[in-house]
Amino acid sequence: MGTVINKRMVTAKTTVEIDSQLLYGIKLKALEEGKSIKQVINECLAQGVGVKTGKRLKKSTAKIGGYRLGGIKDNLRRIDIYEDI
């Protein structure tokens, strides 16, 4: 089972075998409600287990440091930097 970072929540992928009639019912419910099969299954499981879903991840910012190396020197050419070979 792998963890996937979605734009809004952390999800996990897994494989389960379910009854074909149950899958048919899930597909019908998804069509009727205009939702994806994934959404319907998540909502039904959350309701059955009693867990709230859809918690958003806290947005964090990364600080990237650097060093001031000075500006570009006037008239600097490659030939001035390297010795004759």
Secondary structure, DSSP 8 states (H G I E B T S, - for coil): -EEEE-SSSEEEE------HHHHHHHHHHHHHHT--HHHHHHHHHHHHHT-----------------------TT--HHHHS---
